[in-house]
Amino acid sequence: MGSCLVILPSYNSGDQLPRTMQAARRFCDPVWAVIDGSTDASADAAVKLAGDGYRVISLGKNSGKGAAVLVAFREAVAAGFSHAIVMDADGQHAAEAIPQFLELCAENPGHLIAGVPVFGPDAPAERVKGRLVGNFFAGLETWGLGAADSLFGFRLYPLKPSIRILESTKSGRRFDFDTVLAVRLLWAGVPVINVPVPVRYPPQADGGVTHFRYVRDNLLLTRVHVRLCLQMLLHIPRLLALRRQ
C-alpha cells in the first residue's frame, strides 16, 4: 500500500460537513472535501478548516457525486496518493471504521475495501428496503463476488484502476457512482473485501440531510442495471477466473 487520504464529496451537507471532516482526520490525514456546487453555508465552514491536514476543492456547479469524486481522484494521484477512502459528508458513516479499512488495504493493496451498512433503529425503512433490488442485480452482475451493498458510499478505492474505469464510461457520475465503479472494478479484476460498518442517520435538528430523490434516482439506477446486466456477458471469462481464485 502507498499513501491514502479521505475524500468527502459534499452537496449542501450543512453543519455535518465540518464535523465529518474533523471526525475522519482523527484516523486519516489528510482529508479533502469536494464542494459540489453547494448553495448552503457548508463550504464556508469547510474552508475555515482548510490547511493543517484539510483541503477543500470547490466545483462551480453541481455535477454529481461521481463527477466530484473523479476530480479528487485525479488530483490525489497527481499529489502522489495511491488509495482513497470515500465517505459521505453528512455524518452517516462511522469514522471509527477507518483504521480497519487502512489495515486491510495495507495487507491487500490491490483490493476494493467495501463497507456493508449495519443499520440501526434510526434507519428509514425505505432506505433499508429500497436497496434490496439494486443489491440483487449487482449480485447478478458480479456473480456474488463484488460489493455486498451496491449503494453504500463508505469504501477504500485503489486510485489508478478507479480512474481508468470512470474515464472509460460516461456513467457513474451521479448517484450511480457507487454501483458502477464497484461492479466495473470487479470486472477489471480488482477483488473485493466486504466490511460491516455501522450507519447513523442524524436527525434534521443535528443537520441530517438527504439528497436522494426516490423517483429520479431509482430511474437512473434502473437504467444503469439494465446496461450492466447486458455488459456483464462480455466479462464472463474474467468472472470465471475470479471465481476459481
N, C-alpha and C positions, 0 to 999 in steps of 0.2 A: 504493500500500500504506500502511496505517496502522501500528499497532504490533502486535507479535507476542510471544507467550510460549510456553513449553514446558509441556505438561501430561503428567504421568506417572500414569496410573491404576495403582493397586497393590493387589494382594491377596497377602499373605504372600510378599513378594518378598525377604525376608531381607536379608543384607548387600549385595545388589546394589542395593537402592533408594538408599541414600545415595551409593553410588559413581556410579550413573546420574545422580542429581541434580547431583552435582559435575561430571561429565563434560559434561552438557548446558549447564550455566551457563558453561562456558568459551566457548561460542559464542552463547548467547542469554540474555538477562536480562529478566524473571525466569523462574524455574522453579517450577511448582506441582506438588506431589504430592497425589493424591487417594487417601486411605487408605480402601479399600472394605471396611470391616468386618474388617480383618486381625486375626488372633489370635496372630501371632508378635511378635517384638520390633522389626520393621521400622519401625513407627510411631514408637516411641521414638527410634530412630536418626534418622528424618527430622525429628522435632520439634527435635532438637538443632541442626539446620541452619537452622531457621526464622528469618526475618529476613535482612537483607542480601542481598536478591535471591531468597530462597526463601520459599515459603509452603506450609503443609500444611493441607489440607481433610480432616477426618475424618468419615466416614459411620458411623452407629451400627451398621449391619448390612450384610452383603454383598448388594449389589443387582445386580451385574454390571458389566462394563466400560462398556457403552454408557450405563447409568444414571449411573455415576460421572463419565464424561466430560461428559454433558449438564449435570450440576451445575456443573462447572468452566466449561463454555462460557457458561452464563448469568451466572456471576459475572465471567467475563472481559469480557463485553460491558458489564456494569454498571460495570466498572473502566475502560472506555474502550479495550479492545483490539479489533482488527478481525480478527485471524487467530490461529490456534494451531497449533503443531506438537504432535502427539500421538505419543508414543513408548512402547514397552514399558518397564517399570521393572526388568526382570530382566537387563539388560546385553546383550541380544541385538543391539540396534541401534547402529550406529556413529554416535556423536555428531558425528564429524568431517564428516558429510554435512550438518549443519545449515546452514552458510554457503551451500551451493549451493541449498538449499531457500529460504532467505531471499532470495537474489539472484533466483531465478526468480519468487518471489512479488512482489518489487518491480517486475519487468517485466510480470508477469501477475497483478495483484491479484484478478481475478475467477475465477481457476482453482483447481482442486484440484491440489496437487502430491503425487503418489502415489509412494511408494517401491516399487521392484521388488526382491525379495530376490536377492542374489547369494550362493548357498550355497557354503560351504567344505567340506572333508573331514570336519568335525566335525558336519555337519548330519545328524540322524537320517533314515534313508531313508523312514520312514513320514510324516515331516513334509514331505519334498520331494514324494513321490509322492501323498500324500493330498490335497494342494491342487489337483491337476490337474483333478479332476472339478468342484470348485467354480469354478475359473477358466474351465472350458469353459462352464458355464451362465451365469456372469456375463458372459462374452463374448457369448453369445446375447442376454442381457437388455439389453446396451448396444450391440449391433451392432459389437462390437470397438472402440468409441470410448472406453471407460471405463478404469478402473484395470486395468493388466495383471495384477496379482495381487490377487485379491479379499479375501485374508485378511491381508495384510501390514499391521502396525499402525503403521508409520512414515509419517505423512502430515502435510501442512500444509493446514488447512481454513480457508476463509472462514467466519467465525463466524455471521453473521446467517442466511445461507441454510441452514447446517447445523442451527441451532437450529429454524428453521421446519420443516424436513423431519422432524427427530426428534420434534417436538411434534405432527406430523400423523399419526403412526403409533405403534402400540403395540409394534412390533417394533424390533430394533436396540438392545435394552437389555443384551444379554448378549454371548456370543461372536459373535453375528451382527452386531454393531455395524459392523465394518469393511465387510462386504459390503453391508448395507442402505444405509448412508449413501453409499457411493461410487456405487452404482447409482442411487439416487434423486437425488443431486446432478446426475448427468448428465441424467437425465430432466427436471430443473428448468432445464436449460440451462447448467449450470456445466461448462466444458470441463476436460479432464484433461491434465496433463503428467506423464509417467512418468519416474522417475529411478532408475537402478540404485543399490542400496545394499548393501554387504557385511553379512552376518549372521553373528553369532558365537553359539555355544551353549556357555556356560560350564559346566564340569563341576560336579557336585554339591559337590566339595571346595571350589570357589570360590563356592559359594552359588547355583549354577544351579538353577532351578526351572521347572516347567511345571504349569499347571493345566488343560491340555486333557484332556478326558475323551473317549476315542475314540467310544464308542457314543452317549453323551448329546449331545455337541456335533455329531456328524455327523447325528444325527436332527434336531437343531434346524436345521442348515444345509439339510438336505433339505426340510424344511417351508418354510423361507424361500425357497428357489429355486423351489419349486412356485408359491408366491404371486407371486413376482416375474416368473416367466415368463408367468403369466396376465395380470398387471397391465401388462406391457410392451406388450400390444396397444393399451392406451389411450394410449400415448406414442409411437406410430408417427409422427405429424406432427412432434413435436419431434426425434425421431431422424433423420428425413429432412432437417430443417433443419440439424441439426448435421453431417450427412454432406456437405451441399452447401457448408459453410463451408470 
